[in-house]
């Protein structure tokens, strides 16, 4: 018993943590947001956290205060899962990552997107110097973020991937949907640890965006214009919404000049017909992250019409954290976050009339919106605040390290 207590005390020290991912800022998205917030929270607790990620192709920088980031290689985009994924490319990436891992006594090597072809796979391939000679215990942790049904490379390389998968000491999935996706190919003892949100940064007390007229019923969308995000379905449904809510206004933020083509074509057609919709839709382009919470706060409802491929939906808990009710597609990843009828409403994916019906209902029932907004904020504080999520991951680290020390 004393031996176990001593092991626990020894393991619950400040940790040296290495995080590897092919996706990180300046590339925006859920994985980048997850890594950044978790790293900052662990650093605030006194742990040493170093992130290894590729350089972005653009000029945007990482968030202020994001130190201890080592860049290796460049992030190269490619199409995958009805979206755009990233892979790290560079002649020296292999050797750079090997040196980073081998020349330091890491307590935890944590990879995100474990079967991505470069950073995560290298993180599983190499061991720290002290762990190689038995002087130090290093836990290898992997977080699975994605939702998918069939992945051709997994089908082809399943036998090859079993070896790196077997080297992972701790398996994390951000949702049951993410777990089910990977278990199609590899079974294991997964811990379900959700994504988090900075509940102080995203909060209901923020100042409204001046352009959001309080006399309008403001509907807000923020996200990439990947096909799976479904923004075109929202624009099409707006025709039916305006029939019943003539003061409705649709605010669309995000996208980029390449993936906005589909929306541009729809809007050009509406403007050519001098359609009322064209006058009631505002395209906000890129919203600075520092201002994003104010947009959530200013909206009467936030809508995410994704058609699939979502394992969680960080954008949903960001809106909920601001006290804004959500209307979202009834897909597995979103179903785990939104309690239909309590903190938001779910609609049939791609069904523009069902989507319009749910938004019209909220427009006509302000008291329901208020109750849902309050319930969403309470859920975030109880389950999804980064303080709580960091507690769970930190304790998971210690549990795995203690298990390894007894092997």
C-alpha positions in Angstrom: 0.0 0.0 0.0 2.8 2.4 0.9 4.5 1.5 -2.4 1.4 2.4 -4.3 1.0 5.7 -2.5 4.7 6.5 -3.1 4.2 5.8 -6.8 1.2 8.0 -7.0 3.0 10.9 -5.3 6.0 10.5 -7.5 3.9 10.5 -10.7 1.8 13.5 -9.7 4.6 15.9 -10.3 4.8 18.6 -12.9 5.1 16.9 -16.3 7.1 17.4 -19.4 4.6 17.1 -22.3 5.3 16.9 -26.0 2.3 17.4 -28.4 2.6 16.5 -32.1 0.0 17.3 -34.7 -0.1 17.9 -38.5 -2.8 20.5 -37.8 -2.2 23.6 -35.7 -2.4 27.3 -35.9 -2.2 29.3 -38.1 -4.6 26.7 -39.6 -7.9 27.3 -37.8 -10.3 24.6 -36.7 -11.3 22.4 -33.9 -8.0 20.5 -33.5 -6.0 23.7 -33.4 -8.4 25.1 -30.9 -8.2 22.0 -28.7 -4.4 21.8 -28.7 -4.0 25.5 -28.0 -6.4 25.7 -25.0 -5.3 22.5 -23.4 -1.6 23.5 -23.7 -2.3 26.9 -22.2 -4.3 25.4 -19.3 -1.6 22.8 -18.5 1.1 25.5 -18.7 -0.9 27.6 -16.2 -0.8 24.6 -13.9 3.0 24.6 -14.0 3.6 21.8 -16.6 6.1 22.1 -19.4 4.2 21.8 -22.7 6.0 21.9 -26.1 4.0 21.6 -29.4 5.5 20.3 -32.6 3.6 21.3 -35.8 4.3 22.4 -39.3 4.5 25.9 -40.5 1.3 27.2 -42.2 1.2 28.3 -45.8 -0.3 31.7 -44.9 1.0 34.7 -43.0 -1.4 34.4 -40.0 0.3 33.8 -36.7 -0.6 31.7 -33.7 -2.6 33.2 -30.9 -0.8 35.7 -28.6 1.0 34.0 -25.7 1.5 30.7 -27.6 5.1 30.0 -26.8 7.1 26.7 -26.9 6.0 25.8 -30.4 8.6 24.1 -32.6 7.9 24.3 -36.4 9.0 21.4 -38.5 8.1 21.2 -42.2 5.2 22.8 -44.0 1.5 22.1 -43.8 0.3 20.9 -47.3 -3.5 20.8 -47.8 -5.3 17.9 -49.5 -9.0 16.8 -49.9 -10.3 14.3 -47.4 -13.7 13.5 -45.8 -15.5 16.3 -47.7 -13.1 18.8 -46.2 -9.5 19.9 -46.5 -7.0 18.1 -44.3 -3.3 18.9 -43.8 -0.1 16.7 -44.0 3.4 17.8 -43.1 6.0 17.9 -45.8 9.7 18.6 -45.6 13.1 16.9 -46.2 14.3 17.1 -42.6 11.0 16.5 -40.7 11.9 12.9 -39.8 15.3 13.8 -38.3 14.0 17.0 -36.6 11.2 15.2 -34.8 13.5 12.3 -33.9 16.0 14.7 -32.3 13.2 16.5 -30.4 11.9 13.2 -28.9 15.3 11.5 -28.3 17.1 14.5 -26.7 14.7 15.1 -23.9 13.1 13.1 -21.1 9.4 13.5 -21.9 6.8 12.2 -19.4 4.1 12.3 -22.1 4.2 12.2 -25.9 0.7 13.1 -27.0 -0.3 12.9 -30.7 -3.5 14.2 -32.3 -4.9 12.4 -35.3 -2.7 9.4 -34.6 -2.8 7.8 -38.0 -2.0 11.0 -40.0 1.0 10.2 -42.1 3.7 12.4 -40.6 3.8 14.1 -37.1 1.6 11.7 -35.2 3.2 8.6 -36.8 6.7 9.9 -35.9 5.5 10.6 -32.4 4.6 6.9 -32.0 7.8 5.7 -33.8 10.4 7.3 -31.5 11.1 7.0 -27.8 12.8 9.5 -25.5 16.4 8.7 -24.6 15.9 7.9 -20.9 12.9 5.7 -21.6 14.9 3.6 -24.1 17.4 2.6 -21.4 14.8 2.2 -18.7 15.6 5.2 -16.5 12.4 7.1 -17.2 8.7 6.2 -17.9 7.1 7.9 -20.9 3.5 7.5 -21.7 2.3 7.7 -25.3 -1.2 9.2 -25.6 -3.3 9.6 -28.7 -6.4 11.6 -29.3 -8.8 10.7 -32.1 -10.9 13.7 -33.4 -12.3 12.5 -36.7 -15.7 11.1 -37.8 -15.7 8.8 -40.8 -17.3 5.7 -42.2 -14.7 4.2 -44.6 -11.1 5.3 -45.1 -9.3 3.7 -48.1 -5.8 4.1 -46.6 -6.9 2.4 -43.4 -8.4 -0.5 -45.5 -5.1 -0.9 -47.4 -2.6 -0.3 -44.5 -4.5 -1.8 -41.6 -1.9 -4.6 -41.0 1.0 -2.1 -41.1 -0.8 0.4 -38.7 -1.4 -2.3 -36.1 2.2 -1.9 -34.8 2.2 1.9 -34.2 -1.3 1.5 -32.7 0.0 -1.1 -30.3 2.6 1.4 -29.0 -0.1 3.8 -27.8 -0.5 3.6 -24.0 -3.6 5.8 -23.6 -6.4 6.1 -26.2 -8.7 9.2 -26.1 -11.7 9.9 -28.3 -13.4 13.2 -28.2 -16.8 11.6 -28.6 -18.6 8.2 -29.0 -18.8 9.0 -32.7 -15.0 9.5 -32.9 -14.5 6.2 -31.0 -16.9 4.3 -33.3 -15.1 5.6 -36.3 -11.6 4.3 -35.3 -13.0 1.1 -33.8 -14.0 0.0 -37.3 -10.3 -0.7 -37.8 -8.6 -0.8 -34.3 -10.2 -1.8 -31.0 -8.9 -0.6 -27.7 -9.7 0.8 -24.3 -10.8 4.3 -25.2 -11.4 7.1 -22.8 -14.2 9.5 -24.0 -12.9 13.0 -23.1 -14.8 15.8 -24.9 -13.5 19.0 -26.5 -13.7 22.1 -24.3 -14.4 25.7 -24.6 -13.0 28.8 -22.8 -16.1 29.7 -20.9 -14.7 33.0 -19.7 -13.8 34.1 -23.2 -17.1 32.8 -24.7 -19.7 34.2 -22.2 -23.2 35.8 -22.3 -22.1 39.1 -20.8 -20.3 40.4 -23.9 -21.1 43.6 -25.8 -23.2 43.1 -28.9 -21.8 43.7 -32.4 -23.1 47.1 -33.5 -24.2 45.9 -36.9 -26.6 43.3 -35.5 -29.8 45.3 -35.3 -31.8 44.2 -32.2 -35.0 44.7 -34.2 -34.0 41.9 -36.6 -34.1 38.2 -35.9 -30.4 37.4 -36.4 -29.3 34.0 -37.5 -25.5 33.3 -37.4 -23.3 30.8 -39.1 -19.5 30.6 -38.7 -17.3 28.0 -40.3 -15.4 26.8 -43.3 -17.2 26.5 -46.6 -16.4 22.8 -47.0 -19.2 20.7 -48.5 -19.8 18.9 -45.3 -20.5 22.2 -43.4 -23.7 22.6 -45.4 -23.9 26.4 -45.5 -25.6 26.3 -48.9 -28.5 24.4 -47.3 -28.9 27.2 -44.8 -29.0 29.8 -47.5 -31.6 27.8 -49.4 -33.7 27.4 -46.3 -33.7 31.2 -45.7 -36.3 31.5 -48.5 -38.8 29.7 -46.3 -37.7 31.4 -43.1 -38.4 34.9 -44.6 -42.0 33.9 -45.4 -42.8 33.6 -41.7 -40.1 35.8 -40.2 -39.8 38.9 -42.5 -37.3 40.6 -40.1 -34.9 37.6 -40.2 -31.3 38.3 -41.2 -28.7 35.8 -42.0 -25.1 36.5 -41.1 -22.4 34.2 -42.6 -18.9 34.3 -41.4 -15.9 32.3 -42.4 -14.9 30.4 -45.6 -12.2 31.6 -48.0 -12.0 32.8 -51.6 -11.8 29.3 -53.0 -14.4 27.4 -51.1 -16.9 30.3 -51.2 -17.7 29.7 -54.9 -20.9 27.7 -54.2 -22.3 30.4 -52.0 -21.3 33.1 -54.5 -23.2 31.4 -57.3 -26.4 31.1 -55.1 -26.2 34.8 -54.1 -25.5 36.0 -57.6 -28.6 34.1 -58.9 -30.7 35.7 -56.1 -29.4 39.2 -56.8 -30.1 38.8 -60.5 -33.7 38.0 -59.7 -33.7 41.0 -57.2 -34.8 38.5 -54.6 -35.5 39.7 -51.1 -33.1 37.0 -49.7 -30.1 38.8 -51.3 -31.0 41.9 -49.2 -31.2 40.0 -46.0 -28.0 37.9 -46.1 -24.7 39.4 -45.0 -21.4 37.7 -45.7 -18.9 38.7 -43.0 -15.8 37.0 -44.5 -13.1 36.1 -42.0 -14.0 37.0 -38.4 -11.0 37.6 -36.1 -11.1 35.0 -33.3 -10.9 37.7 -30.7 -14.3 39.0 -32.0 -16.0 35.7 -32.5 -17.7 35.4 -29.0 -19.4 38.8 -29.6 -20.9 37.5 -32.8 -22.3 34.4 -31.0 -23.6 36.7 -28.2 -25.3 39.1 -30.8 -27.2 36.3 -32.6 -30.7 35.2 -31.7 -29.8 31.7 -32.9 -26.7 30.0 -34.2 -27.1 27.4 -37.0 -24.7 24.6 -38.0 -26.2 22.7 -41.0 -23.4 20.2 -41.4 -24.3 17.1 -43.4 -21.9 14.7 -41.7 -18.3 14.0 -40.8 -18.5 15.9 -37.5 -17.3 14.0 -34.5 -18.2 16.7 -32.0 -18.9 20.3 -33.0 -16.8 22.8 -31.0 -18.6 25.6 -32.6 -21.8 24.4 -30.9 -20.4 24.7 -27.4 -18.9 28.0 -28.2 -22.4 29.3 -29.1 -23.9 27.6 -26.1 -21.2 29.1 -23.8 -22.4 32.6 -25.0 -26.0 31.7 -24.0 -27.1 31.4 -27.7 -29.5 28.6 -28.6 -28.4 26.4 -31.5 -30.1 24.8 -34.4 -28.0 21.9 -35.8 -28.1 18.9 -38.0 -29.2 15.7 -36.4 -26.0 13.9 -37.1 -24.1 11.6 -34.6 -21.4 14.0 -33.4 -23.9 16.9 -32.9 -26.4 14.6 -31.2 -23.9 14.0 -28.4 -23.6 17.8 -27.7 -27.1 19.1 -28.3 -30.0 17.9 -26.1 -32.9 18.4 -28.6 -35.5 20.6 -27.1 -33.5 21.6 -24.1 -30.5 23.7 -25.2 -31.1 23.6 -28.9 -33.0 22.0 -31.8 -31.9 19.3 -34.2 -33.2 19.0 -37.8 -32.9 16.4 -40.5 -29.6 16.8 -42.4 -30.1 18.5 -45.9 -33.8 19.0 -45.2 -34.1 22.8 -45.8 -37.8 22.9 -44.8 -37.2 21.1 -41.5 -34.3 23.5 -40.9 -36.5 26.5 -41.6 -39.3 25.1 -39.4 -36.9 24.8 -36.4 -35.6 28.4 -36.8 -39.1 29.8 -37.3 -40.2 28.1 -34.1 -37.4 29.8 -32.2 -38.1 33.1 -33.8 -41.7 33.0 -32.7 -40.9 31.8 -29.2 -38.5 34.2 -27.4 -39.1 32.6 -24.0 -38.0 29.2 -25.4 -34.9 30.8 -26.8 -34.1 32.3 -23.5 -34.5 29.0 -21.6 -32.4 27.1 -24.2 -29.7 29.7 -24.0 -29.5 29.4 -20.3 -29.5 25.6 -20.4 -26.7 25.6 -23.0 -24.6 27.9 -20.8 -25.2 25.7 -17.7 -24.2 22.5 -19.7 -21.0 24.1 -20.8 -20.0 25.1 -17.3 -20.9 21.7 -16.0 -19.3 19.6 -18.7 -17.3 21.4 -21.4 -15.3 24.2 -19.7 -11.6 23.9 -20.4 -10.8 23.8 -16.6 -13.0 20.6 -16.3 -11.7 19.0 -19.5 -8.1 19.7 -18.5 -8.7 18.1 -15.1 -9.8 14.9 -16.8 -6.9 14.8 -19.3 -4.4 15.6 -16.6 -5.7 12.8 -14.3 -5.7 10.5 -17.3 -2.0 11.2 -17.9 -1.2 10.4 -14.3 -3.3 7.2 -14.4 -1.4 5.9 -17.5 2.0 6.9 -16.0 1.2 5.0 -12.8 0.1 1.9 -14.9 3.3 2.0 -16.9 5.5 2.3 -13.7 4.1 -1.0 -12.6 4.6 -2.9 -15.9 
